[in-house]
Amino acid sequence: MTEQMRKAILNTELMFGACNLGGLARSFGAEIIPALQEEAHRLGRGTDWVNHHPIVVLWVEKMAELCGLTSVVDHDAWSAAYRAFKAMLEAAREAETMSIAKEA
């Protein structure tokens, strides 16, 4: 996992508490999408992989919520994206712990 992707995962955890659509959209465009594009390139994947990535699903759903829209994804799709995200979050935290241990 690249450092940029690890940060995107950790920022996604913070996204759930967001209340400012402008700040959320700015972070999505400046941090999340570039991290996913880099990861897609590293894995030999394309735009479709980025567009349907669990992190994108969660961010887009949060932005829709802040706009007052009803859910843009069905419950099963959101649940699957959230489960995948939780696994990524665990891996990101483990990578962070290993990095700190190496520095010590």
N, C-alpha and C positions, 0 to 999 in steps of 0.2 A: 504494500500500500504506500502510495506516495504521500509526502507531507501535505501537499495541497489537498489530496483526497481526504486525509485524516482530518484536516481542519474543516472541510466541507461537512463531514459527518458530524463533528462536534458542534458546528454552527447550526446544523439541522436540529439538534437537540434543543438549542436555544430558541429556534424558530417557533416552537409550539407555544411559547409565552408571548409572542409578538403581538403588538396592537397598532403598529404604524405601518400601513401598507407601503408608503413611499420608501421607508428604510428597508422593508422586507424585499421589495422589488429591486432596489439598488444592490443589496447583498446577493440576491439571486443571480442578477446579471453579471456582477463583478467578481463573485467568488464561487458560487455553486456551479453554474454552467461551465466556466473555464476548467474547474477541477474535473467535472464529469467528461468534458471533451478530451482533456489530457488522458484521463483513465481509459476512455474509449479508444483513443489512438494507441495507447500502450497495449491494450488487449486486442487490437485489430478489429474493433467494432466501429459502427457508424452512427449517424444521426438518430436512427430509429432506436438504438440502444440508449442513447442519451434521453430522447423524448419520453421513453417509457420506463426510465430508471425509477426505482422506488423513492429515491430522494426527490425527484422532480414531481412525482405524484403527490407526495406529502406537502411540498412547497406550494404547488398550484392549488391544492385543496385549501390550504391555509389562506392563500390570497383570495380565493373565492369566498371563504368565510368572512374575511375582513371587508369584503365588498357587500356583504349581506345576501349573497347568493346561496341558494340551496346547494347541497353537495354536488360536485361535478364528477365524482366517481362513486360507484356503488360501494356498499359497505364491504363486500367481499374483497374488492380490489384494494380498498383503503387498508383493510386488515392485513392483507398479504404484503402490501408495501410497508406497513408498520412493522410487521414481524421481520421482514428482510432488513429494514433499517436497524432494528434492535440488535440483530446479529452483527451488522456492520459497526454499530456503536461499541459493542463488546470487543470486537477486533481492534477498533481504533484506540480504545482505552488500554487494551493489552499492549499495543504498539507503543503508546505513550509511556506506560510503566516500564517497558523494556528499555526505551530510550533514556529515561531518567536513571535507571539502574546502570546503564553503560557509562553515563556521565559521572556517577558517584565513585 
